[in-house]
Amino acid sequence: MGTPVQLVLLGSPLLQQAGVSHALPFERSSQLVALLALRRTWVPRAELAALLWPEQDGKLAHTNLRKVVFRLHALPWGSALEAQGSALRLVAETDVLAFEAALREQRLPEALALYRGELLASFDAGGSEGWMRWLGFERERLRMAWRGAALASLAAEGDAAPAIALSTRLLEADPLDEAALRAQMAWLARAGQAAAARQAYRRFVDRLADELGLAPGAELAAVHETLPVPGRVAAAAAPAADDGFIGRSVELRRIAALLERGECRLLCLIGPGGVGKTRLARRVLDEQLTRHEHGAVFVALEDVESAAQLAGRIAQALGLARSHGRDPLEPVIAALRERDLLLVLDNFEQLVEHAPALDRLLQACPRLKILVTSRTRLMVASEWTLPLEGLPFPDPEDSDRADAFDAVRLFVGAARRVAPALDASAEAPAIVEICRRVEGLPLALELAAAWARVLSCAAIAAELREGLELLRAVDAAHPARHASIEQVFEQSWRRLAPVERDALARLSVFRGGFAAEAARAVAGASLPVLGALADKSLLRRDGERLQLHPLVQQLAAARLAGTADAERTRAAHAAWFHRWLARLAPAVEDGERSALQAVDLEFENCREAWLFAIEQRQADALTTSVPILLNHCDYRGRCEEGLGLVQAAVDSPLAQADSRLQALLLSKASHLAYRLDRYAEAQAMATRALALVRPARERPVRIQAYNVLASCSLRLGRLADARRFYKQALALAPPHARAHNTAATLDNLALVEKRLGHYDEALRLSHESLAQHRRIGDSAGVALCLNNLGALYLVLQDGAAAAAHLREGLAICERDGLPGTLGFLLANLTEVALRARDDAAAQGHATRGIEVVTTTGNRAIHCWLQLLMARVAARRGETAAARRLLTDGVRLAIELGVPTLNTIALTSFAEVLEGQGDDGAARSVLVFARDDPSTAAADRDQLRGELARRAAAPGPEPPWPAIGLAELLQRIVAEGADGYAGLLAALRPTTLECCTATHTAR
């Protein structure tokens, strides 16, 4: 046998061999592997089949088991699965076996380290009743063994930190485990965390009463009574816990860690108004009460303006008598000099000039710590800062798990206070948009949620797209300073110097962030001014870039609108980014990673500059920027966005009056339409572009248009037209033209020759194109050439060469971020895996590919991948899923009208039929596809390979019924739900007659 196999079954299942780990997905093959590994002996096939396929009759269950075993044997570690007559076993080491051995030999630390989680985590969704019964028994047996070992370990001497962590794991497994809680409370008390022990006890008591109606045991209550209770400042100093507090767990841990450090005595939570500084400070105070001998005190300062008032407000919170001395801070110092206390000062921004008083307090009171909330840095030497931003919010694709994000939870909770019937799951996309538009700002979320009493979430999101009028309080729940987002911003605006106000207003023209260099050039904002705005929580740094919160950007833009500065600033912004794009043109054309990433960051600014050029009729700017825009959108899979921008320019009065500009824009738009599989639209645009230019002029326009016409012809199976158009494009490229165009056209010609079956010529052209792309350093072109070469080697039945080229191309796309080509590579790698019978790899490549092309909008690859996934599902015995995927894929293939997709569709149909046991009909479909006149030579050779891999029935091929290609495809879509009964009825009698006639003749 080969390299030993090891299985990790506790927690998320893994298979390890030769240092490589493979995740075991929840599927029948993984269930079989896990079951055999745990049994560690020969298991009858009948028992396995009944456990894994209880809903199927014995014969079909045994057939499915045979298929699973066959696929497992084909894997690199498949030799570990042994068969002996009617029984199977798996020879493998497991962490369960090691765990049980460690327990037997009393090696408790090793056993506890091995128990990473419950047995076969996530292997219970959708399992059969028999599987779930077996899995439940095994899980409980192992969990109880682990619990015994854990409690024994907690009873021994050791360090507090790992003991507390272990007891926490026990309580996560069973929140009502009283023995685990007793151990945790004892270790917390030993570590000086009596307050945490009391909190754990209170949570346990509440849960025990709620769920079981019981009181805690006497032993647990006795442990609670022994916990020490430290002294306190007057109870009035501690505010009530805020039951509406949501999230901020990361910030709370960070604040606690900073306050634990001896050198951090003045910590300032800084952030814009409405970010939740006060609420967070109150929660910190609640958690810190028991960590300071004399507790904590909260001091609200929103209406305090002077140093004397500051000292008086602190004294009042401490319960001190009113002082009439010359130094109002002295009584405070006297009261706090010997106290271990946390002083929380809320809303300090208007008192920043008096911040040195805090240094004086800290110097005189060595055990004092101060937590401050402010929109502005304090600018004193002892200050530590922790910037706060909005709550985490989901991306649009996270709508199905939006409730895992704190911003969503806050919005939904606030909305349900005024609209209890709110169905958050039904309105998830709109809620996600709301959270994204305000970037998780808590005050904005609460103000928006208040409108749920009269508006749907979709309507609230639509209102926010139009402006900020909704973000005003409609009741008295918020203080005056938080009555609206405008009011919050106004408070900050008033505290800015004139130069800071001017800079902030001009910075509002940027979208999605900006570099300091651009801020200086466009807004005249020097580094000191940018720093001052950042110190006042109006600007934040994100890596090397600067960002305005979207709400700040809108409110600052309102201050710029209508001023003499407004148009000048917009013009400076547009000019800057058009020049910036021009400098990047060669690098973007060659797909250089750094250049593409730079445009990614500035895409929204480039969009604004483009729209400004359309509005201001700046033909030169559009002419310069459109090639860079096209290349970036092409490489990054943003073709839909790019087409929208170019089409806006095509439709503008400027382009309608300027035929040369219109032709250029149409040629670029036609390429993007082709990428989106809109072939008729692309051809019409390219044809219009050619009609607008003179034959002897505008070579770039003509080259682009001919390439698009050629590519559309290739996709639609018009190979002679494709070759003619590509050669016209190649002939137009002058010797001094950039080698990129020549290399790309050679690769395209190779595709035509491949489709015609001229494989030697295709290889020659493709290798020549690859060499040219490598020579000029065009990594994007190299990746596309490698994909096309890999696909060519697939036709030539050279799987090893295909895989090598495709993997190299995949690495380039992953390194440089080229989703357009990545989709092709993943589809071809799926084909490689299917031929190698590596269905798991095929599923992985196809699933990832679907994710990529869903983003890029490439419907042809989406169709291709759906059809390949149908084959994977058929091989796995997932008949219903295979039919559904096939139906969706064939429907899209019909819509697109691409002949190659028809061939792929029929190949997938044949495999689905084989999965149903209709092998004869499957072969007939493949023969029909091979012989259909519309099938290209390369597709015909691929079909010959498929037929060669299947055993032929004796005698001649049965005749095909009177069903044409178009009808066949339509019937595959229409009859999927009933297993293609009508089609099979048309095919089977013919097959039977042929077989009978052949038999009689013999």
Secondary structure by P-SEA (a helix, b strand, c coil): cccbbbbbccccbbbbcccbbbbbcccaaaaaaaaaaaacccccaaaaaaaacccccaaaaaaaaaaaaaaaaaccccccccccccbbbbbcccaaaaaaaaaaacaaaaaaaaccccccccccccccaaaaaaaaaaaaaaaaaaaaaaaaaaaccccaaaaaaaaaaaaaacccaaaaaaaaaaaaaaacaaaaaaaaaaaaaaaaaacccccccaaaaaaaaabbbbbbcccccccccccccccaaaaaaaaaaaaacccccbbbbcccccccaaaaaaaaaaaacccccbbbbbbbccccccaaaaaaaaaaaaccccccccccaaaaaaaccccbbbbbbcccccccccaaaaaaaaaacccbbbbbbcccccccccbbbbbbbccccccccccccccccaaaaaaaaaaaacccccccccaaaaaaaaaaaacccaaaaaaaacccccccaaaaaaaaaaccccccccccccccccccaaaaaaaaaaaccaaaaaaaaaaccccccccaaaaaacccccaaaaaaaaaacccccccccccccaaaaaaaaaaaccccaaaaaaaaaaaaaaaaaaaaaaaaaaccaaaaaaaaaaaaaaaaaaaaaaaaccaaaaaacaaaaaaaaaaacaaaaaaaaaaaaaacaaaaacaaaaaaaaaaaaaaaaaacaaaaaaaaaaaaaaacccccaaaaaaaaaaaaaaaaaaacaaaaaaaaaaaaaaaccccccaaaaaaaaaaaaaaaaaacaaaaaaaaaaaaaaaaaaacaaaaaaaaaaaaaaaaaaacaaaaaaaaaaaaaaaaaaaccaaaaaaaaaaaaaaaaaacaaaaaaaaaaaaaaaaaaacaaaaaaaaaaaaaaaaaaacaaaaaaaaaaaaaaaaaaaccaaaaaaaaaaaaaaaaaacaaaaaaaaaaaaaacccccaaaaaaaaaaaaacccccccccccccccaaaaaaaaaacccccaaaaaaacaaaaaaaaaaaaaac
